[in-house]
Amino acid sequence: MSRLISVSLRSLVRGVCAPRTNARGNLYTRSYCQNANPAKPSLTKNQDYAGHHLYRNERRPTDFDKKVLVWSGRFKKQEEIPEFVSWEVISAARSNIRIKICTGMIIFTIVGCILMVRSGKKALKEDQTLLHMNIEKKAKWREEAAQDQSSSLKSH
């Protein structure tokens, strides 16, 4: 047992203390601070974005995104929405709509609960409780069973 522990300890020490010769090890030892402020050539705005889309943080909104942007109040009409809109604007509009929908659901739930309480109180005043309805239903079944039994006795 102790031999197994010593072998595992040796392999662990080798892995920790071994010199790094692979590419990943080179990344750990590379100094990134050698040239803290390299001299950059002055670039124009278009050269700075060369090879990249000019609206790299923006996207073309879908029809649903346009509806959400109008519903949230960002724009008055869908025609006013530009061709490219930043992701943050679309995300904020979606969050705004999500909050409005959740608030509406909460309000409708509360109104529904209030209406159910009122209808329950009204039914209690009119003696339309579940217990009363159940007793009436069972009495009706007993009458039907008695009628079926008496009609079956008469037919024999």
Secondary structure as the mmCIF struct_conf table of DSSP 4:
data_model
#
loop_
_struct_conf.conf_type_id
_struct_conf.id
_struct_conf.beg_label_comp_id
_struct_conf.beg_label_asym_id
_struct_conf.beg_label_seq_id
_struct_conf.end_label_comp_id
_struct_conf.end_label_asym_id
_struct_conf.end_label_seq_id
HELX_RH_AL_P HELX_RH_AL_P1 SER A 2 CYS A 17
BEND BEND1 ALA A 18 ALA A 18
HELX_LH_PP_P HELX_LH_PP_P1 PRO A 19 ARG A 20
BEND BEND2 ASN A 22 ASN A 22
HELX_RH_AL_P HELX_RH_AL_P2 ALA A 23 THR A 29
BEND BEND3 TYR A 32 TYR A 32
BEND BEND4 GLN A 34 ASN A 37
HELX_LH_PP_P HELX_LH_PP_P2 PRO A 38 SER A 42
HELX_RH_AL_P HELX_RH_AL_P3 LYS A 45 ASP A 48
TURN_TY1_P TURN_TY1_P1 TYR A 49 GLY A 51
BEND BEND5 HIS A 52 HIS A 52
TURN_TY1_P TURN_TY1_P2 LEU A 54 ASN A 57
STRN STRN1 GLU A 58 ARG A 59
HELX_RH_AL_P HELX_RH_AL_P4 ASP A 63 TRP A 71
TURN_TY1_P TURN_TY1_P3 SER A 72 GLY A 73
BEND BEND6 ARG A 74 ARG A 74
BEND BEND7 LYS A 76 LYS A 77
HELX_RH_3T_P HELX_RH_3T_P1 GLN A 78 GLU A 80
BEND BEND8 ILE A 81 ILE A 81
BEND BEND9 GLU A 83 GLU A 83
STRN STRN2 VAL A 85 SER A 86
HELX_RH_AL_P HELX_RH_AL_P5 TRP A 87 LYS A 125
TURN_TY1_P TURN_TY1_P4 GLU A 126 ASP A 127
HELX_RH_AL_P HELX_RH_AL_P6 LEU A 130 SER A 155
#
